[in-house]
Amino acid sequence: MPVPPADVPPPQFPGIKAGRPEEIRIFACWFSNTAYIYKGSNKTNNANKTNIYYFLLEIWRILQKLYLYLRNEFFAIMETALTAAAPQCLTTAADVRRVVDYFAASTDVKTTSRALYVRTLNGFFEWVQETGREVPALTVADLIAYKEQLLTAGKSPLKVARYINSSRRFYEWTEAVKVYPNIARGVHAPKRAQQFRKQPLTVAQVGNLLRYERAEQSARDYAIVNLLVRTGLRTIEVIRANVGDIVYKSGQRVLMVQGKGRDSKDNFVILTDAAYMPIYEYLKTRPDGSTPEAPLFTSNSNNNAGGRLTTRAVSAIAKQGLKSVGLDNRVFTAHSLRHTAAVNMLRGGATLEQVQYTLRHTNPATTQIYTATIREEQRLNNGGEVLLDKLYNTV
């Protein structure tokens, strides 16, 4: 297709955008390119080429108006149909499930997020049914009552926030497609405490854990736990790692990381000798230990021997070690080891920026939460109550 001369500016067609029907975009390309050719052609005199150029533009404007009219008529008909059907869309449990599934499928999020929407919304509508409420008659007061019920039942603010956020997204969508008004507008998720529920280990406790893993557990389990406490990796990041992800950057050994919610391995943690050597010793025991595509850590189970570990398996390895050194409490988990890395960095004099880079937090406010642990320690170590006791004991 001929290319228009550089001195001929292309006409602007604001009504034509990517994603419109293919026939309309074909018309746009044909008319606009034909107009360019006639406008810039040296074989046509100025008067003729100007007349033809504007004639073609006029034809295009007429087609554009016709398309916009037909499109608007179509959407008006669809809106009328949806509005008329709305009272019947959310009446039975089966109807609700279908609408929830359609909502989840229409959201541009990861599969895990869609599953979370479905699970939390189904939980909400089960509560609606159990309490004798009617779905078509729900109001903002019902959503607030649901939030209070979750908190009363002992759900954590974080979990309740997930339920409420799912409901808000759902009702924003139902209003947008004219199925149901947005009754979640103005409903707030409970505030999250400015500290983590999982407890970090002290430096002495980390030492006890690593000595136990080295002496009592397999080379694999020791390498995993050691890696968690020295880098702050998440369990999902551990299982995604391959042997070939251990590379060098500017002379330093690093492990490339595919973080939470990421589609590629676009970040890294530094592998010091202390972090790397247990991995090296473990890989020497594996026949595929030098294969770049092989998982960094593999399963020993009968059902998945040689396959990639799961997050549940990594969590179980960490939990078993923690229990064995006397940290048998639900506040001590594999994720505690991530918090341990962060808090101990701060204890050692690291800046918040260093902690943020190491843990790969997108939002520095997340890193800021770790300072609450440090403040709590300072409060415990310098309690005013102890000072008062010392004063009163002299009386």
C-alpha positions in Angstrom: 0.0 0.0 0.0 1.5 3.4 -0.9 2.8 5.5 1.9 1.6 9.2 2.0 4.2 11.9 1.6 5.7 13.2 4.8 4.3 16.7 4.3 0.7 15.5 4.2 -0.6 15.3 7.8 -3.0 12.4 8.4 -6.6 13.3 9.1 -7.9 12.6 12.6 -10.8 10.1 13.1 -11.7 10.2 16.8 -14.5 7.7 16.3 -12.2 4.9 15.2 -10.2 3.1 17.9 -8.7 -0.3 18.3 -11.3 -2.9 19.3 -14.2 -1.6 17.2 -15.8 -4.0 14.7 -13.4 -5.2 12.0 -15.5 -3.9 9.1 -15.4 -0.3 10.4 -11.7 -0.4 10.9 -11.3 -1.7 7.3 -13.4 1.2 6.1 -11.3 3.6 8.1 -8.0 2.3 6.7 -9.3 2.2 3.1 -10.7 5.7 3.1 -7.8 7.3 5.0 -5.2 5.7 2.8 -7.0 6.6 -0.4 -7.3 10.1 0.9 -3.6 10.3 1.6 -2.7 8.9 -1.9 -4.9 11.5 -3.7 -3.9 14.3 -1.4 -0.2 13.8 -1.9 -0.1 12.4 -5.5 2.0 14.2 -8.0 -0.1 12.8 -10.8 -3.2 14.8 -9.9 -3.4 18.5 -10.2 -3.9 20.5 -7.1 -7.6 21.4 -7.6 -8.6 17.8 -8.4 -6.7 16.2 -5.6 -8.1 18.6 -3.1 -11.7 18.0 -4.2 -11.2 14.2 -4.1 -9.6 14.4 -0.7 -12.4 16.3 0.9 -15.0 14.2 -1.0 -13.6 11.1 0.6 -13.5 12.7 4.0 -17.1 13.7 3.7 -18.1 10.1 2.8 -16.1 8.9 5.8 -17.9 11.3 8.1 -21.3 10.1 6.9 -20.2 6.4 7.5 -18.9 7.4 10.9 -22.1 9.0 11.9 -24.1 6.0 10.7 -21.9 3.6 12.7 -22.1 5.7 15.9 -25.9 5.9 15.5 -26.2 2.1 15.1 -23.8 1.4 17.9 -25.8 3.7 20.3 -29.0 2.1 19.3 -27.6 -1.3 20.0 -26.3 -0.3 23.5 -29.7 1.3 24.2 -31.5 -1.9 23.4 -29.0 -4.0 25.5 -29.3 -1.6 28.4 -33.1 -1.9 28.3 -32.9 -5.7 28.2 -30.5 -5.8 31.2 -32.5 -3.4 33.2 -35.7 -5.3 32.6 -34.0 -8.6 33.5 -32.3 -7.2 36.6 -35.0 -8.2 39.1 -34.7 -11.8 37.9 -30.9 -11.9 37.8 -30.3 -12.2 41.6 -33.2 -14.1 42.9 -32.2 -17.8 43.3 -29.0 -19.3 44.6 -28.3 -20.7 41.2 -28.8 -17.3 39.6 -26.4 -15.7 42.1 -23.7 -18.3 41.5 -24.0 -17.7 37.7 -23.7 -14.0 38.1 -20.7 -14.4 40.5 -19.0 -16.7 38.0 -19.6 -14.3 35.2 -18.3 -11.4 37.2 -15.1 -13.3 38.1 -14.5 -14.4 34.5 -14.9 -10.8 33.3 -12.2 -9.3 35.6 -8.8 -8.8 34.3 -6.9 -10.3 37.2 -4.9 -13.4 37.9 -6.5 -16.8 38.3 -5.9 -16.8 42.1 -7.7 -13.5 42.4 -10.7 -14.8 40.5 -10.8 -17.8 42.8 -10.7 -15.5 45.8 -13.6 -13.4 44.4 -15.7 -16.5 43.8 -14.9 -18.0 47.3 -15.6 -14.8 49.2 -18.7 -13.8 47.3 -20.2 -17.3 47.6 -19.5 -17.0 51.4 -21.3 -13.7 51.5 -24.4 -15.0 49.6 -24.5 -18.2 51.8 -24.7 -15.9 54.8 -27.5 -14.0 53.1 -29.4 -17.2 52.6 -28.7 -18.5 56.2 -30.0 -15.2 57.8 -33.2 -15.2 55.8 -32.4 -12.2 53.7 -33.6 -11.7 50.2 -30.9 -11.0 47.6 -32.9 -8.5 45.6 -33.6 -6.5 48.7 -30.1 -6.2 50.1 -28.9 -2.8 51.2 -25.7 -1.2 52.6 -27.0 -2.0 56.1 -26.8 -5.8 55.3 -23.2 -5.5 54.1 -22.3 -3.7 57.3 -24.0 -6.4 59.3 -22.1 -9.0 57.4 -18.8 -7.3 58.2 -19.7 -7.1 61.9 -20.6 -10.8 61.9 -17.2 -11.7 60.4 -15.4 -9.7 63.0 -17.5 -11.1 65.8 -16.8 -14.7 64.6 -13.1 -14.0 65.1 -12.0 -13.4 61.5 -8.9 -11.3 61.3 -9.2 -7.7 59.9 -7.1 -8.8 56.9 -9.5 -11.6 56.1 -12.6 -9.5 56.6 -11.0 -6.9 54.3 -10.8 -9.5 51.6 -14.5 -10.3 51.9 -15.5 -6.6 51.9 -13.2 -5.7 49.0 -14.7 -8.6 46.9 -18.2 -7.3 47.6 -17.2 -3.8 46.7 -15.8 -4.9 43.4 -18.8 -7.1 42.7 -21.4 -4.4 43.3 -19.4 -1.9 41.3 -19.6 -4.3 38.4 -23.3 -5.1 38.9 -24.0 -1.3 38.8 -21.9 -0.9 35.7 -23.8 -3.6 33.7 -27.2 -2.3 35.1 -27.9 -5.5 37.0 -28.1 -4.2 40.5 -27.2 -0.9 42.3 -23.9 -0.5 44.1 -25.0 -1.1 47.7 -21.3 -1.5 48.7 -20.5 2.2 48.2 -19.4 3.7 51.5 -18.7 0.3 53.2 -15.2 0.4 54.6 -12.9 -2.6 55.3 -11.7 -2.8 58.9 -8.3 -1.2 59.5 -5.4 -3.4 59.7 -3.1 -3.3 62.7 0.2 -1.7 61.9 2.2 -4.8 62.6 2.4 -8.3 61.3 0.6 -11.2 63.0 3.6 -13.6 62.4 6.4 -13.1 64.9 10.0 -12.8 63.9 12.8 -14.8 65.5 15.5 -13.3 67.5 19.1 -13.8 66.4 19.6 -16.5 69.0 16.5 -18.3 67.9 17.7 -18.2 64.3 21.0 -19.8 65.4 19.2 -22.6 67.2 17.0 -23.2 64.1 19.9 -23.4 61.7 22.0 -25.7 64.0 19.0 -28.0 64.2 18.4 -28.1 60.5 22.1 -28.7 59.7 22.4 -31.5 62.3 19.0 -33.3 62.1 17.5 -32.6 58.7 18.3 -33.4 55.1 20.6 -31.2 53.0 17.5 -30.0 51.1 15.6 -28.9 54.2 18.6 -27.2 55.6 19.3 -25.3 52.4 15.6 -24.1 52.2 15.4 -22.9 55.8 18.8 -21.3 55.6 17.8 -19.5 52.3 14.6 -18.2 53.9 16.2 -16.6 56.9 19.1 -15.1 54.9 17.1 -13.6 52.0 13.5 -13.2 53.2 12.1 -15.1 50.2 8.4 -16.0 50.1 7.5 -19.7 49.8 6.1 -19.1 46.4 9.4 -17.5 45.3 11.3 -20.5 46.6 9.3 -23.1 44.6 9.4 -21.0 41.4 13.2 -20.9 41.4 15.2 -23.1 39.0 18.8 -24.1 39.1 19.6 -21.8 36.2 18.3 -18.8 38.1 21.5 -18.6 40.1 23.5 -16.2 38.0 26.0 -13.4 38.5 25.4 -9.6 38.4 28.4 -7.2 38.6 30.5 -10.0 40.0 27.9 -10.9 42.7 26.1 -14.2 42.9 22.3 -13.7 42.8 19.1 -15.7 42.6 16.6 -14.4 40.1 13.2 -14.1 41.6 9.6 -14.2 40.3 7.9 -12.3 43.0 4.3 -12.4 44.1 1.9 -11.2 41.4 4.7 -11.1 38.8 4.8 -12.8 35.4 8.6 -13.0 35.1 11.8 -13.3 37.1 12.6 -9.6 37.1 14.1 -9.2 40.5 16.8 -10.9 42.6 18.3 -11.6 46.0 22.0 -11.7 46.7 23.3 -15.2 47.5 26.2 -14.7 50.0 28.5 -17.7 50.5 26.5 -18.5 53.7 23.3 -18.6 51.7 24.7 -20.4 48.7 26.9 -23.2 50.1 24.0 -25.3 51.6 22.3 -25.1 48.2 25.5 -26.1 46.4 26.0 -29.1 48.8 22.3 -30.1 48.2 22.5 -29.9 44.4 25.6 -32.2 44.4 23.3 -34.9 45.7 20.9 -34.6 42.8 21.5 -36.2 39.3 19.9 -33.1 37.7 21.6 -30.6 40.0 23.4 -28.9 37.1 20.4 -28.8 34.7 19.4 -25.1 34.4 15.7 -25.8 33.8 15.4 -28.1 36.8 13.6 -26.9 40.0 16.0 -25.5 42.6 14.3 -27.7 45.2 12.6 -31.0 44.3 10.1 -33.2 46.1 11.0 -36.6 47.7 7.4 -37.8 48.0 6.3 -41.0 46.2 3.6 -39.1 44.2 5.9 -36.2 43.1 9.4 -37.6 43.3 11.8 -35.2 41.5 9.0 -32.7 40.8 8.8 -29.1 41.9 7.9 -28.6 45.6 4.7 -26.9 46.6 4.3 -23.9 48.9 2.6 -26.2 51.4 5.7 -28.5 51.4 8.0 -25.6 52.0 5.8 -24.3 54.8 5.7 -27.8 56.4 9.5 -28.0 56.3 9.9 -24.6 58.0 7.1 -25.4 60.6 8.7 -28.7 61.5 12.0 -27.0 62.2 10.4 -24.3 64.3 8.5 -26.7 66.4 11.6 -28.7 67.0 13.4 -25.7 68.6 10.5 -24.9 70.8 8.7 -22.4 68.6 5.4 -24.3 68.5 2.9 -21.6 68.0 0.8 -20.4 65.1 2.6 -17.1 65.1 5.7 -18.9 63.9 5.5 -20.1 60.3 7.5 -20.1 57.1 6.4 -16.5 56.6 7.8 -15.7 60.0 11.2 -16.3 58.5 10.6 -13.5 56.0 9.7 -11.1 58.9 12.7 -12.4 60.7 15.0 -11.3 57.9 13.4 -7.9 57.8 13.4 -7.2 61.5 17.0 -8.5 62.0 18.2 -6.3 59.2 16.7 -3.3 61.1 18.2 -4.6 64.3 21.6 -4.7 62.6 21.4 -1.1 61.5 19.9 -1.4 58.0 17.9 1.5 56.6 14.2 1.1 55.6 15.3 1.5 52.0 17.7 -1.5 52.3 15.0 -3.6 53.8 12.6 -2.6 51.0 15.0 -3.5 48.3 15.9 -6.8 49.9 12.2 -7.9 50.4 11.2 -6.3 47.0 8.3 -4.4 48.4 6.6 -2.2 45.8 5.1 0.1 48.5 7.6 1.5 51.1 4.6 1.7 53.5 4.7 -2.1 53.7 8.3 -2.0 54.9 7.5 0.7 57.4 5.3 -1.8 59.3 8.4 -3.7 60.4 9.4 -0.7 62.5 6.4 -1.5 64.8 8.3 -4.6 65.9 11.4 -2.6 66.8 9.3 0.0 68.7 7.6 -2.8 70.6 11.0 -4.2 71.6 12.1 -0.8 72.7 8.9 -0.5 74.7 9.5 -3.9 76.4 13.1 -3.3 77.1 12.6 0.2 78.5 9.3 0.0 80.2 8.2 2.8 82.4 6.6 0.4 84.7 9.9 -1.2 85.6 11.3 2.3 86.4 8.3 3.0 88.7 9.0 -0.3 90.5 12.6 0.8 91.1 11.4 4.1 92.5 8.7 2.7 94.7 11.0 0.0 96.1 13.2 2.7 97.6 10.3 4.1 99.6 
